[in-house]
């Protein structure tokens, strides 16, 4: 499923225009991204939670050249599904 399909399904379910649904989906993801950028944890009960964690610095090997490359620590978004998820 992509953003457009999600907006289309939301529009059908809520009986609103497709353009309004696209705006709502876009605004939702912008708010989640902004909260994560500020270091906040985003918890959607019954679905899951998103949080930013720092990865550990590590050394990897380039597959073609075999040369070692150092990857520094960087922020990563982690998603943890809810335990009450229907699956």
Secondary structure, DSSP 8 states (H G I E B T S, - for coil): --HHHHHHHHHHHHT--HHHHHHHHHHHHHHHHHHHHTT--EEETTTEEEEEEE---EEEE-TTT--EEEE---EEEEEEE-TT---
